[in-house]
Amino acid sequence: MASNTIARKEIAEKVAEKVGLSKTKADEVVSIFIEEIQEQLRLGQVVNLPGFAKFTPALRPERKGKNPATGNEIIIPAKKVVKVKVSKTTEDILNK
């Protein structure tokens, strides 16, 4: 049975095949690409990759929740999250 997950390393291998880079160099490029997206999000920048997705940093406010083990009410602290909106192109590819 095939796995439903692809790892960063496997993506790098596919990049290496398609553009003629060594697997090591392609892995470095993919890693740098991911790190740059993460850094821009950390800085509060929206990252738009036309034809793929738009990544927007957002703040999830503090909210009330329940401890599942005890049922006691707890306060879940505010935290930064990333909202992802896939492009129409990506949606169309997924729904072929």
Protein Blocks (a to p, Z undefined) as FASTA:
>chain_A
ZZfbdcfklmmmmmmmmnopafklmmmmmmmmmmmmmmmmmnopacddehiaccdddddd
ddddddfknopacdddddddddddddfklmmmmmZZ
